[in-house]
Amino acid sequence: MTTFHHPETQPDFADLYEPWVGRGGNITPRMAYYLWVSTQFLGDYWRLAAIDPERVEELPALARPVAHGPWIDQFAACFDRLADRVAAGDADTSILSHCTGEELALHMIIDLAEEDLAEGTLDPREVPHLPEHDGPDSDFDWMREVLFEDHDVLMLYNPSLDGIEDPVLDTANLHPRDWFTPFRAA
C-alpha cells in the first residue's frame, strides 16, 4: 500500500510531463505521479529490510545472501535516485535506470503502481489537478516497453538460467556485486 503526497508537496508533474505528451512523449503527468509515489513507498520499504530481513525474499535468490548492510542501503538508494529523476521530469527523456539495481527497482515500482491503481490504493481522484489521458495514464505495459533497454535483470528470477550472471556470458552487471555499477560512464 502506498502513501500519498499532498499536491503542494509533490513535483508539478503537469508542467514537467504534459508538454511532452503532445509531442509524442511516453509518460503522462498522472503516470509520472503513480511512478513517483511508488518509488517513495518502495524506498522506505527497502530501508526497513535491515530490521525485517524477510523482505529480501522478494529479490532474486542470487542476491539474497548479500542483501544486508551496505548492499541493502545501496538498493534502497536506487529508489531515491529514480524518484529524483521522475520528479525532475527526466523519465520521459532518457532511459530511467542507470544500473542493474535501479533496473530491478524500476520493475518493482511499475509493478506496485499497476497493482495499487488496479486495487484502488492509488486513486486518480487524489490528483484532480493533473490532466487526464485515459489509456496512457494506466498503460504500465508501455512503461515496461519504453523505460528499459532490456529486461535482463528479470532473468535472475528464472532458476533454469542459473549462472546467467557470469560476466563471461556478456550480460551487463547481473551479479549482485555489480548491481550498483553504472551501465555507462557519466
Buried (B, 14 or more C-beta within 10 A) or exposed (E): EBEBBEBEEBBBBBEBBBEBBEEEBBBBBBBBBBBBBBBBBBBBBBBEBEEEEEBBEBBBEBBBEBBEEEBBEBBBBBBBBBBEBBBEBBBBEEBBBBBBBBBBBBBBBBBBBBBBBEEEBBEBEBBEEBBEBEEBBBBBEBBBEBBBEEEBBBBBBEEEBEEBBEEEEEBBBBBBEBBBEEBEEE
